[in-house]
Amino acid sequence: MAEPKIIELALQGGGAHGAYTWGVLDQLLEDPRVRIEGLSGTSAGAMNAAVLADGLHCGGEGTAREALQDFWAAVSRAAMASPIRRTPLDRWLGRWSLDYSPGYLAVDFLSRVASPYQLNPLNINPLRDILAKQVDFESVRACPDLKLFVTATNVRTGKLRVFRKEELSVDAVMASACLPFLFKAVEIGGEAYWDGGYMGNPSLFPLLEECGGRDILIVQINPIQRDEVPTSAAAIMNRLNEITFNASLIKDIGAIALLKRTMEAGNLTEPACWREVRFHRISADHELRDLSVSSKLNAEWAFLTHLRDIGRNSAKRWLDQNFELLGERSTLDIDAVYLD
């Protein structure tokens, strides 16, 4: 059997929509033709990456797949006690959103008039407890087969902070997922951090500079393009959320594209890794763009497994169409997709 092709994964954040990434990872781990060397993740992407690394170190690809399922099942069980749930109207309309949920509407309103330092002084976050229980971070740090990068945003400086595998902890991953309207900033080493999506969703440069593979596969869960201009308050907020959490990715792609063009013109010669990088993308723009921002807080098992199945199908379809091109050329036209 031929040696597996090496890929580097860039995993976006997006709350419960990260279950789509779970499905993509599940399919990739099942396919012996590819091997994941590096993972760069933000928020839910960082959680998926940490869970995968722990499982991979403990027992290989099969154990990693089981660990991902166990993690998302634990998230769903914890959400059963939450007041942020779909209403009968949401269910009757056949939507996965929480737009009519009294719990969601109350949290959304309160987050606009009071900070988490007032509303949640004890900084209660069930997700942190789940992560601490489900992931052995000593195992993650010891995993020899992966390079791992988790992105957070430094609150005081506004700069990107990348935590590498050797320094990963529950706090580092929670910093990457810290939405400032819901939770207090996460303090690490005397610095305060918010969600990494503001500055790197996810960060591409560590994969490019510190990993040996040249094929970077972006798993994107925030839609780039919409044909309609939003007119309702909810639709405007949803689109603003998408643009905000794609902005850093577009910036990184633009910088890399510019460097590649400069090198191809003969104006730069170093480093060669910039010239050789190949971009790929797995996304479900059609399936996910109909989900409102409120659905990112919907952790019902039926919804999570629905997203997982979409993710698996997306990854299988992408592999069927593009596997032979791995190591040969990009399958993503970055100028057409990310640059105007």
LUMZA-690218 format. One record per residue (C-alpha): z, x, y; residue number from 1; residue in one letter. Coordinates in steps of 0.1 Angstrom, whole numbers, always signed. Each point is the difference from the previous one (the first is absolute). Layout:
! residues N
pt up Z east X north Y nr NUM rest A
...
//
This chain:
! residues 340
pt up +0 east +0 north +0 nr 1 rest M
pt up -9 east +13 north +35 nr 2 rest A
pt up +28 east +11 north +23 nr 3 rest E
pt up +12 east -28 north +23 nr 4 rest P
pt up -12 east +0 north +36 nr 5 rest K
pt up +26 east +8 north +26 nr 6 rest I
pt up +7 east -25 north +28 nr 7 rest I
pt up +24 east -2 north +29 nr 8 rest E
pt up +13 east -34 north +10 nr 9 rest L
pt up +8 east -13 north +35 nr 10 rest A
pt up +21 east -31 north -2 nr 11 rest L
pt up +4 east -23 north +29 nr 12 rest Q
pt up +31 east -21 north +7 nr 13 rest G
pt up +1 east -37 north +4 nr 14 rest G
pt up +32 east -16 north -14 nr 15 rest G
pt up -6 east -23 north -30 nr 16 rest A
pt up -37 east +8 north +2 nr 17 rest H
pt up +9 east +33 north -15 nr 18 rest G
pt up -1 east -18 north -33 nr 19 rest A
pt up -38 east +3 north +3 nr 20 rest Y
pt up +5 east +37 north +0 nr 21 rest T
pt up +22 east -3 north -30 nr 22 rest W
pt up -30 east -16 north -18 nr 23 rest G
pt up -24 east +28 north +11 nr 24 rest V
pt up +25 east +27 north -12 nr 25 rest L
pt up +5 east -19 north -33 nr 26 rest D
pt up -38 east +1 north -7 nr 27 rest Q
pt up -4 east +37 north +11 nr 28 rest L
pt up +30 east +10 north -22 nr 29 rest L
pt up -16 east -18 north -30 nr 30 rest E
pt up -34 east +18 north +4 nr 31 rest D
pt up +0 east +35 north -17 nr 32 rest P
pt up -31 east +10 north +20 nr 33 rest R
pt up +20 east +6 north +32 nr 34 rest V
pt up +32 east +19 north +8 nr 35 rest R
pt up +21 east -5 north +32 nr 36 rest I
pt up +10 east +33 north +15 nr 37 rest E
pt up +13 east -10 north +35 nr 38 rest G
pt up +14 east -32 north +15 nr 39 rest L
pt up +5 east -7 north +37 nr 40 rest S
pt up +17 east -33 north +6 nr 41 rest G
pt up +16 east -20 north +28 nr 42 rest T
pt up +25 east -28 north -2 nr 43 rest S
pt up -10 east -20 north -32 nr 44 rest A
pt up -24 east +27 north -8 nr 45 rest G
pt up +28 east +25 north +1 nr 46 rest A
pt up +21 east -21 north -23 nr 47 rest M
pt up -29 east -3 north -25 nr 48 rest N
pt up -5 east +37 north +2 nr 49 rest A
pt up +37 east +8 north -7 nr 50 rest A
pt up +2 east -24 north -29 nr 51 rest V
pt up -32 east +14 north -15 nr 52 rest L
pt up +13 east +36 north +3 nr 53 rest A
pt up +33 east -9 north -17 nr 54 rest D
pt up -17 east -17 north -29 nr 55 rest G
pt up -26 east +27 north -4 nr 56 rest L
pt up +26 east +27 north -2 nr 57 rest H
pt up +22 east -20 north -24 nr 58 rest C
pt up -27 east -9 north -25 nr 59 rest G
pt up -36 east +2 north +12 nr 60 rest G
pt up -25 east -26 north +11 nr 61 rest E
pt up +13 east -28 north -22 nr 62 rest G
pt up +35 east +4 north +12 nr 63 rest T
pt up -13 east +1 north +36 nr 64 rest A
pt up -18 east -33 north -5 nr 65 rest R
pt up +32 east -16 north -14 nr 66 rest E
pt up +21 east +14 north +29 nr 67 rest A
pt up -24 east -16 north +25 nr 68 rest L
pt up +3 east -33 north -17 nr 69 rest Q
pt up +38 east +2 north -2 nr 70 rest D
pt up +3 east +9 north +37 nr 71 rest F
pt up -21 east -29 north +12 nr 72 rest W
pt up +18 east -24 north -24 nr 73 rest A
pt up +33 east +12 north +15 nr 74 rest A
pt up -13 east -7 north +35 nr 75 rest V
pt up -10 east -35 north -11 nr 76 rest S
pt up +34 east -7 north -16 nr 77 rest R
pt up +18 east +10 north +32 nr 78 rest A
pt up -22 east -22 north +21 nr 79 rest A
pt up +10 east -31 north -20 nr 80 rest M
pt up +33 east -1 north +20 nr 81 rest A
pt up -18 east +4 north +33 nr 82 rest S
pt up -5 east -30 north +25 nr 83 rest P
pt up -34 east +14 north +8 nr 84 rest I
pt up -20 east -20 north -25 nr 85 rest R
pt up -30 east -22 north -1 nr 86 rest R
pt up +5 east -37 north +8 nr 87 rest T
pt up -14 east -29 north -20 nr 88 rest P
pt up -26 east -3 north +27 nr 89 rest L
pt up -11 east +36 north -4 nr 90 rest D
pt up -3 east -5 north -37 nr 91 rest R
pt up -19 east -33 north +4 nr 92 rest W
pt up -25 east +16 north +23 nr 93 rest L
pt up -5 east +27 north -27 nr 94 rest G
pt up +9 east +29 north +23 nr 95 rest R
pt up +22 east +30 north -6 nr 96 rest W
pt up +12 east +1 north +36 nr 97 rest S
pt up +34 east -8 north +13 nr 98 rest L
pt up -13 east -15 north +33 nr 99 rest D
pt up +21 east -32 north -5 nr 100 rest Y
pt up +30 east +16 north -15 nr 101 rest S
pt up +31 east -7 north +21 nr 102 rest P
pt up +15 east +33 north -11 nr 103 rest G
pt up -30 east +20 north +10 nr 104 rest Y
pt up -4 east -19 north +34 nr 105 rest L
pt up +37 east +6 north +7 nr 106 rest A
pt up -2 east +38 north -7 nr 107 rest V
pt up -32 east +3 north +19 nr 108 rest D
pt up +15 east -17 north +31 nr 109 rest F
pt up +33 east +19 north -2 nr 110 rest L
pt up -18 east +33 north -3 nr 111 rest S
pt up -16 east -7 north +34 nr 112 rest R
pt up +32 east -6 north +18 nr 113 rest V
pt up +26 east +22 north -17 nr 114 rest A
pt up -1 east +34 north -17 nr 115 rest S
pt up +11 east +8 north -36 nr 116 rest P
pt up +29 east +19 north +15 nr 117 rest Y
pt up +12 east -35 north +11 nr 118 rest Q
pt up -13 east -22 north -28 nr 119 rest L
pt up +7 east +24 north -29 nr 120 rest N
pt up +29 east +23 north +11 nr 121 rest P
pt up +8 east +10 north -36 nr 122 rest L
pt up -37 east +9 north -5 nr 123 rest N
pt up -3 east -19 north -32 nr 124 rest I
pt up -33 east +6 north -18 nr 125 rest N
pt up -3 east -11 north -36 nr 126 rest P
pt up -32 east +20 north -4 nr 127 rest L
pt up +19 east +32 north +5 nr 128 rest R
pt up +24 east -9 north -29 nr 129 rest D
pt up -30 east -9 north -22 nr 130 rest I
pt up -17 east +34 north +8 nr 131 rest L
pt up +32 east +19 north -7 nr 132 rest A
pt up +5 east -18 north -33 nr 133 rest K
pt up -36 east +2 north -12 nr 134 rest Q
pt up -10 east +35 north +10 nr 135 rest V
pt up +16 east +33 north -10 nr 136 rest D
pt up -8 east +22 north +30 nr 137 rest F
pt up +11 east +32 north -18 nr 138 rest E
pt up -27 east -9 north -25 nr 139 rest S
pt up -25 east -6 north +28 nr 140 rest V
pt up +8 east +34 north +16 nr 141 rest R
pt up -3 east +17 north -34 nr 142 rest A
pt up -34 east -16 north -9 nr 143 rest C
pt up -23 east +30 north -5 nr 144 rest P
pt up -33 east -19 north -3 nr 145 rest D
pt up -1 east -16 north +34 nr 146 rest L
pt up +1 east +9 north +37 nr 147 rest K
pt up +16 east -28 north +19 nr 148 rest L
pt up +1 east -7 north +38 nr 149 rest F
pt up +18 east -28 north +17 nr 150 rest V
pt up -5 east -8 north +37 nr 151 rest T
pt up +25 east -12 north +26 nr 152 rest A
pt up +0 east -3 north +38 nr 153 rest T
pt up +26 east +20 north +20 nr 154 rest N
pt up +15 east -25 north +24 nr 155 rest V
pt up +10 east +25 north +27 nr 156 rest R
pt up -32 east +21 north +1 nr 157 rest T
pt up -25 east -26 north -12 nr 158 rest G
pt up -14 east +27 north -23 nr 159 rest K
pt up -10 east -3 north -36 nr 160 rest L
pt up +24 east +14 north -26 nr 161 rest R
pt up -13 east +7 north -35 nr 162 rest V
pt up +26 east +4 north -27 nr 163 rest F
pt up -12 east +20 north -30 nr 164 rest R
pt up +9 east -5 north -36 nr 165 rest K
pt up +28 east +27 north +1 nr 166 rest E
pt up +19 east -18 north +27 nr 167 rest E
pt up -6 east -36 north -11 nr 168 rest L
pt up +30 east -24 north -2 nr 169 rest S
pt up +8 east -37 north +3 nr 170 rest V
pt up +5 east +6 north +37 nr 171 rest D
pt up -34 east +16 north +5 nr 172 rest A
pt up -18 east -29 north -17 nr 173 rest V
pt up +20 east -26 north +18 nr 174 rest M
pt up -8 east +18 north +33 nr 175 rest A
pt up -36 east -3 north -8 nr 176 rest S
pt up +5 east -38 north -5 nr 177 rest A
pt up +24 east -6 north +29 nr 178 rest C
pt up -14 east -29 north +21 nr 179 rest L
pt up +19 east +4 north +34 nr 180 rest P
pt up +2 east -38 north +6 nr 181 rest F
pt up +18 east -5 north -33 nr 182 rest L
pt up +20 east +31 north -8 nr 183 rest F
pt up +19 east +28 north +18 nr 184 rest K
pt up -18 east +33 north +2 nr 185 rest A
pt up +6 east +22 north -30 nr 186 rest V
pt up +19 east +32 north +10 nr 187 rest E
pt up -9 east +32 north -19 nr 188 rest I
pt up +11 east +34 north +11 nr 189 rest G
pt up +11 east -13 north +34 nr 190 rest G
pt up -34 east -16 north +7 nr 191 rest E
pt up -8 east -37 north +0 nr 192 rest A
pt up -31 east -14 north -17 nr 193 rest Y
pt up -20 east -32 north -1 nr 194 rest W
pt up -29 east -12 north -21 nr 195 rest D
pt up -26 east +27 north -6 nr 196 rest G
pt up -28 east -25 north +5 nr 197 rest G
pt up +2 east +5 north +38 nr 198 rest Y
pt up -11 east +37 north -3 nr 199 rest M
pt up -15 east +4 north -35 nr 200 rest G
pt up -10 east -28 north -22 nr 201 rest N
pt up -3 east +21 north -20 nr 202 rest P
pt up -3 east +36 north +10 nr 203 rest S
pt up -32 east +17 north -13 nr 204 rest L
pt up +5 east +36 north +12 nr 205 rest F
pt up +26 east +10 north -26 nr 206 rest P
pt up -24 east -11 north -28 nr 207 rest L
pt up -28 east +20 north +16 nr 208 rest L
pt up +20 east +31 north +7 nr 209 rest E
pt up +25 east +3 north -29 nr 210 rest E
pt up -18 east -15 north -30 nr 211 rest C
pt up -28 east +16 north -20 nr 212 rest G
pt up -21 east -31 north -6 nr 213 rest G
pt up -27 east -9 north +25 nr 214 rest R
pt up -3 east -37 north -8 nr 215 rest D
pt up +24 east -21 north +22 nr 216 rest I
pt up +2 east -36 north -11 nr 217 rest L
pt up +14 east -24 north +26 nr 218 rest I
pt up +17 east -31 north -13 nr 219 rest V
pt up -2 east -23 north +30 nr 220 rest Q
pt up +19 east -33 north +3 nr 221 rest I
pt up -4 east -6 north +37 nr 222 rest N
pt up -35 east -15 north +7 nr 223 rest P
pt up -21 east +20 north +25 nr 224 rest I
pt up -24 east -26 north +12 nr 225 rest Q
pt up +0 east -37 north +8 nr 226 rest R
pt up -30 east -20 north +11 nr 227 rest D
pt up +19 east -26 north +20 nr 228 rest E
pt up +20 east +6 north +32 nr 229 rest V
pt up +35 east -14 north -6 nr 230 rest P
pt up +11 east -28 north +24 nr 231 rest T
pt up +33 east -13 north -14 nr 232 rest S
pt up +32 east +18 north +7 nr 233 rest A
pt up +5 east +6 north -38 nr 234 rest A
pt up -35 east +13 north -4 nr 235 rest A
pt up +3 east +23 north +30 nr 236 rest I
pt up +32 east +15 north -13 nr 237 rest M
pt up -15 east +4 north -34 nr 238 rest N
pt up -30 east +19 north +13 nr 239 rest R
pt up +21 east +21 north +23 nr 240 rest L
pt up +21 east +10 north -30 nr 241 rest N
pt up -31 east +10 north -19 nr 242 rest E
pt up -14 east +21 north +29 nr 243 rest I
pt up +34 east +17 north +6 nr 244 rest T
pt up +4 east +10 north -36 nr 245 rest F
pt up -36 east +12 north -4 nr 246 rest N
pt up +0 east +20 north +33 nr 247 rest A
pt up +14 east +32 north -14 nr 248 rest S
pt up -23 east +0 north -30 nr 249 rest L
pt up -30 east -5 north +22 nr 250 rest I
pt up +12 east +29 north +22 nr 251 rest K
pt up +4 east +24 north -29 nr 252 rest D
pt up -34 east -10 north -14 nr 253 rest I
pt up -16 east +5 north +34 nr 254 rest G
pt up +15 east +35 north +3 nr 255 rest A
pt up -11 east +10 north -34 nr 256 rest I
pt up -35 east -13 north +5 nr 257 rest A
pt up -3 east +19 north +33 nr 258 rest L
pt up +11 east +32 north -17 nr 259 rest L
pt up -25 east -5 north -28 nr 260 rest K
pt up -29 east -6 north +24 nr 261 rest R
pt up +10 east +31 north +20 nr 262 rest T
pt up +1 east +22 north -31 nr 263 rest M
pt up -34 east -14 north -12 nr 264 rest E
pt up -14 east +10 north +33 nr 265 rest A
pt up +12 east +35 north -6 nr 266 rest G
pt up +25 east +1 north +28 nr 267 rest N
pt up +30 east +5 north -23 nr 268 rest L
pt up +4 east +19 north -32 nr 269 rest T
pt up +37 east -5 north -10 nr 270 rest E
pt up +15 east -16 north -19 nr 271 rest P
pt up -25 east -10 north -27 nr 272 rest A
pt up +22 east -29 north -13 nr 273 rest C
pt up -10 east -20 north +31 nr 274 rest W
pt up -36 east +3 north -8 nr 275 rest R
pt up +3 east -9 north -37 nr 276 rest E
pt up +22 east -30 north +2 nr 277 rest V
pt up -14 east -32 north -14 nr 278 rest R
pt up +13 east -35 north +9 nr 279 rest F
pt up +2 east -31 north -21 nr 280 rest H
pt up +17 east -34 north +5 nr 281 rest R
pt up +13 east -28 north -21 nr 282 rest I
pt up +8 east -31 north +20 nr 283 rest S
pt up +0 east -38 north -3 nr 284 rest A
pt up -11 east -9 north +35 nr 285 rest D
pt up -13 east -34 north -12 nr 286 rest H
pt up +31 east -10 north -20 nr 287 rest E
pt up +26 east +14 north +23 nr 288 rest L
pt up -14 east -10 north +34 nr 289 rest R
pt up +8 east -36 north -6 nr 290 rest D
pt up +37 east +8 north -4 nr 291 rest L
pt up +21 east -3 north +32 nr 292 rest S
pt up +25 east +26 north +11 nr 293 rest V
pt up +28 east -22 north -12 nr 294 rest S
pt up -11 east +4 north -36 nr 295 rest S
pt up +10 east +36 north +2 nr 296 rest K
pt up +36 east -13 north -5 nr 297 rest L
pt up -9 east -22 north -29 nr 298 rest N
pt up +14 east +16 north -31 nr 299 rest A
pt up -5 east -28 north -25 nr 300 rest E
pt up -9 east +14 north -34 nr 301 rest W
pt up -31 east -22 north -2 nr 302 rest A
pt up -12 east +14 north +33 nr 303 rest F
pt up +8 east +36 north -9 nr 304 rest L
pt up -18 east -2 north -34 nr 305 rest T
pt up -29 east -18 north +17 nr 306 rest H
pt up -4 east +30 north +23 nr 307 rest L
pt up +5 east +24 north -29 nr 308 rest R
pt up -29 east -16 north -19 nr 309 rest D
pt up -22 east +1 north +31 nr 310 rest I
pt up +9 east +37 north +3 nr 311 rest G
pt up -8 east +8 north -37 nr 312 rest R
pt up -33 east -18 north +3 nr 313 rest N
pt up -9 east +18 north +32 nr 314 rest S
pt up +8 east +34 north -16 nr 315 rest A
pt up -19 east -8 north -32 nr 316 rest K
pt up -31 east -11 north +20 nr 317 rest R
pt up +2 east +31 north +22 nr 318 rest W
pt up +2 east +23 north -30 nr 319 rest L
pt up -28 east -17 north -18 nr 320 rest D
pt up -22 east +4 north +31 nr 321 rest Q
pt up +11 east +34 north +13 nr 322 rest N
pt up +16 east +21 north -27 nr 323 rest F
pt up -31 east +22 north -5 nr 324 rest E
pt up +0 east +8 north +37 nr 325 rest L
pt up +35 east +14 north +0 nr 326 rest L
pt up -3 east +37 north +7 nr 327 rest G
pt up -36 east -4 north +12 nr 328 rest E
pt up +0 east -19 north +33 nr 329 rest R
pt up +19 east -26 north +21 nr 330 rest S
pt up -4 east -36 north -9 nr 331 rest T
pt up +14 east -11 north +33 nr 332 rest L
pt up -20 east +3 north +32 nr 333 rest D
pt up +29 east +7 north +24 nr 334 rest I
pt up -22 east -3 north +31 nr 335 rest D
pt up -11 east -35 north -10 nr 336 rest A
pt up +34 east -12 north -12 nr 337 rest V
pt up +25 east +16 north +24 nr 338 rest Y
pt up -19 east +12 north +31 nr 339 rest L
pt up -19 east -22 north +25 nr 340 rest D
//
